[in-house]
Amino acid sequence: MPIYIYSAKNLKGEALEGEFEAASTEVLEQMLRGKGFFLVESRVKGKEFEVSGLGGKINAKDIAVFCRQFAVIISSGITLLEAIGILRDQASKKRMKIILDDIYSELQKGRVLSEAITPYDDMFPEFMKNMIKVGEASGALDTILNQMAEYYEHDYKIRKKVKGAMTYPAILGVLTVGVVVLLMVAVIPMFSDMLSSMGGEMPGITKILMAISNFMVNNLLVITVVVTLAIVFFTYWIKTERGRLWFDGLKLKLPVIKTTVIKTITARFARSMSILLKSGIPIVNAMEIMEDLIGNKAIQENFSTAANDIQEGKGIAGPMKSLGIFPPLLIHMIVVGESTGELDEMLGRTAGFFDEEVEEAIEKAVTMIEPAMIIIMAAIIGVIIISVMLPMVSIMETVQ
């Protein structure tokens, strides 16, 4: 039997990690439920060191295409085993071929699909695993897969828009740094020698600039190493639990970024919760699943409290409002959905509205960031030019 490495949580938010030998994830979940915990993540021991990006990293678009093709194939009456074989043969990325080949082998051994996909978090996120399990139990796997395809298509679309929107500001930022470094290590030293030979008293701002320039020239290699190590360390740190919590919290405080992040999270929450409720998953279980779908650790920290309040019969709108994140429109739609018994439909409609809001927020953020970056770039270069020109003007006046 495989040994599962797992992480779990209870309704108080307490975490539990460990290893457990079980025939399937169902047995593992049963063991955890007996302790008052629910499974968050699990993988088979021995496969945890596989490189997920081997042969091409699997992204949301790949998952959406896979779900769409899978749904079409099985709705045609083809068996799961044959469907996985077809998808394996036409997979464009080597990593997907490897995963689907392993799943094909597991299905041949008699395992169900929800068990066979358990170790492969890079291709089957926890949300998708739960939904496939629901699809197997309800006999509506093709419907579930179509819903998953729509979900990951929207997710990929938003991610792509955010990356595209940040490309120009990022290039402008790199260009600004490059120009400033070039001026400080190549241009300023030439003016420094010229101004020193001409004599005269230099303004304080020019002295500071010259001192910084001399420091950079004399310690360029050390500065390069330190900056590179700082970037590597920061990149690694924000992937840790503590670093991710700090970074996600920072996103909720930055003036321009905050609005976009909140609207993105709101759209994701509404769409995900709508899919979960339509699939017949109880609201408490849906909230537990949603903890890992929010995509922001700072908000995720409070989700277990909201789930606990819902379990105690406090409704849904109240606990959601207490989080202090979601817009009033979403809370109002939840209230209406609760009173009419059509919460899943209301959330689905709300998700569509907030998708448009996210696109508008991204465009607005870009229109604000781009001129701000240009102004900052102009200001920095302007200060450098003024610092060089002031003593030259002063010397010319003295000569006259």
Order of alpha helices (4+ residues) and beta strands (2+ residues): beta-beta-alpha-beta-alpha-alpha-alpha-alpha-alpha-alpha-alpha-alpha-alpha-alpha-alpha-alpha-alpha-alpha-alpha-alpha
